[in-house]
Amino acid sequence: MNTNLQRVIVLSLLVLLMAATRSHVFSHFTPVPDASWAVFFIGGFYLRGWSRWAFPLLMVLAVGIDWAVITGQGMSFWSHYCVSPGYWFLVPAHLAMWMGGLWLRRHYSGASVPALGRLAASLVAATALCHLLAQGGFYWLSDSVAEPTFAGWAKNYGDWFLPYLQGTAMFVTLAAIAQVVSEQVARHAHPIASGHKKQG
């Protein structure tokens, strides 16, 4: 993806994906996992040239969705149990996912087994750091945790890491499949285009 039109399409799809899944974050019934972490990882991969404004835009969207969902339930945004000083750790947490996508893009030259390994490694590392910041910010800075302890934090981190990783990996896998398909289509279309040029 290297044209502005392609980037606009990707950004639009990421906005729709976040809007469709993040609205369930504050509900106990989640038909699909929250795709927010995957959105930032995928955004870092495809929108690296637009990072200065695409990342803040998606971050504002995430907060805006949270505000709309919370106030839509008749509660004050600032008094919600999820909105503590630790809530703002979501900014560096999501940035960790974005940087994971950026790193992967810098080391990507096409679909291959090594590329798949780098994808897995960068996704796990980015998700682990993102979870550390997001979960740690809430655990240590929220009034919802009456007596925080290192053991309690570690257990909480471990209990939630795999579910978050699985949900994020699901969406990233779909994006990876789309990437491979697009590369295959482009590879098969290129000889046809070249043949037309030679005939002309």
Buried (B, 14 or more C-beta within 10 A) or exposed (E): BEEEEEBEEBBEBBBEBBBEBBBBBBEEEEEEBBBBBBBBBBBBBBBBEBBEEBBEBBBEBBBEBBBBBBEEEEBEBEEBEBBBEBBEBBBBBBBBBBBBBBBBBEEBEEBEEEBEEBBEEBBBBBBBBBBBBBBBBBBBBBEEBEEBEEEEBEEBBEEEBEEBBEBBBEBBEBBBEEBBEEEEEEEEEEEEEEEEEEEE
